[in-house]
Amino acid sequence: MAVSWNDFFQGILMFFAITIVPVIAYGEIGGMSEITAMTAENGVSLSLMPEGFTITAVISALAWGLGYFGQPHILARFMGIDTIKKVAPA
């Protein structure tokens, strides 16, 4: 049960970090017009598909997620399963 509470509070912390930090940064920078001006000044693209972005890059990014199941913290959860009937609680 302690693990569940720990995971819950970590999730809450991450949620607030993901939502509050960008909002504060956006306000500190000066809004979207300032962001656009700074990126144009530095030659940075705001496009999701910049020049030179190929299908190989897309496939590589998607394949990166396949390695997730080999990470130690995920393997520990799989190793904690005694039988197929206990998959949901594990």
Summary of the structure (lengths in Angstrom):
residues: 90
radius of gyration: 20.5
end to end distance: 11.9
largest distance: 58.9
contacts: 153
relative contact order: 0.05
helix: 73%
strand: 0%
